[in-house]
Amino acid sequence: MATRTPTLRTTKSARLYDRASAILPGGVDSPVRAFRAVGGAPLFMRRARGSRIEDADGNRYIDCVMSWGPLIHGHAPRGLVKALAAATREGTSFGASIELEVKLGERVRRLMPAVERVRFVNSGTEATMSAARVARAFTRRDRIVKFEGCYHGHADGFLVQAGSGALTLGVPTSPGVPDALAALTLVARYNDLESVDRLFAGHTGEIAAVIVEPAAGNMGVVLPEPGFLQGLRDLCTKHGALLVFDEVMTGFRVGPGGVQGAVHVTPDLTCLGKIIGGGLPCAAYGGRRDVMEMVAPAGPVYQAGTLSGNPLAMTAGLWSLEHLTARLYRDLARLTQQLVEGLAGAAREAGVALQVNAMGSMVTPFFTDRPVRDYESATSADTARYGAFFREMLKRGVYLPPSQFEAWFLSAAHTPRDIRAIAAATFDAMRAM
Ligand SMILES: *Cc1c(COP(=O)(O)O)cnc(C)c1O
């Protein structure tokens, strides 16, 4: 019996993409949005509510992207919309201090006690870039260690990945990053403490900081193995380097206290973003008081921002953090478990090799039969298969990240019914691929 092949009408998106391509490089403002990693033309979105998103042609999808992480409460929660409308009437930006910055700062510190002092900025990129500057000033050292496959925004020094597993001096991932700058970035292997130990041994007294996604989300979800984060803590302490947790994605996502709260490892500095802005441009870096006192005007390290701490971002951030309840995390954990089982079950039935990694409400199904624990195993995934899967899921009303190497995000607005629909679509999609 022939099953109906779902089709998707996307003529308005296609027309918008044509126009966009004549004004925006590649037709987008951020590269993954262009769907290059999955094939096909990108969708233009026009509205979203709860767990649903609607494109320019009026097609509706269950959203598993959720703006790449900020929307833990779902799209446009009523209370947040109301709070933002009220804040807007009082003025959108003053370029001066406001009470909301103090309130949000105090709340962040309550949730993450390691953040003794905090500075608000506008994007995760700004947060990590500034944290690196402060770490260098504090230690009077220049080198930074990062991990292969981890993403810390697009500042020059972080656009470095390493040559095929070789732990060498950094080479730029992007033209325009000077070799001299990239050379200051050393690259280690995720979940491999020995690779970090070797870098410290080869660069005695030169390493300012080790920066890590304490649970990685930007090569797809990759969990820290037991002892990895504590091992980094010990190595940094031993060698006088600062440990920087980039919790832009994981902060308030895997639990109210981030990964650091879950595994009880205390970093010197923490970078936050995404959920802290509740869907508005807001991020932060913070940590040890003595380190953060380096930041101007308390100290000599310059860092500033015209719109930093503006009333709208602070309002959205505060609303978002104030509504993080124990119940929300319990519900999300249950939904995530249901999704993991649904994906794995569908793959088993369809006879597809799939590794599903998850932490908090972040999930990545990798099209590979190898356990995924670092960049090398992540990239063993079959990206062409993911692309085919992505396109089939779209036709079935599920909007996934347009790349194999991204996390899917659930929110408080997703329901068990949504998850059952995703699992059913997964089974059909895998059979149709
Ligand atoms: C998203 C992300 C960033 C960059 O944040 P932007 O706001 O996109 O600049 C940095 N680090 C991690 C871990 C991220 O997930």
The ligand as an ORCA input file, in Angstrom:
! r2SCAN-3c Opt
* xyz 0 1
  C      25.706     30.278     21.428
  C      27.025     30.112     22.082
  C      27.995     31.129     22.073
  C      27.833     32.382     21.288
  O      26.778     33.175     21.703
  P      26.186     34.290     20.690
  O      25.171     34.994     21.516
  O      25.656     33.556     19.516
  O      27.333     35.172     20.326
  C      29.150     30.935     22.806
  N      29.360     29.799     23.488
  C      28.461     28.797     23.502
  C      28.746     27.571     24.303
  C      27.275     28.910     22.779
  O      26.412     27.888     22.785
*
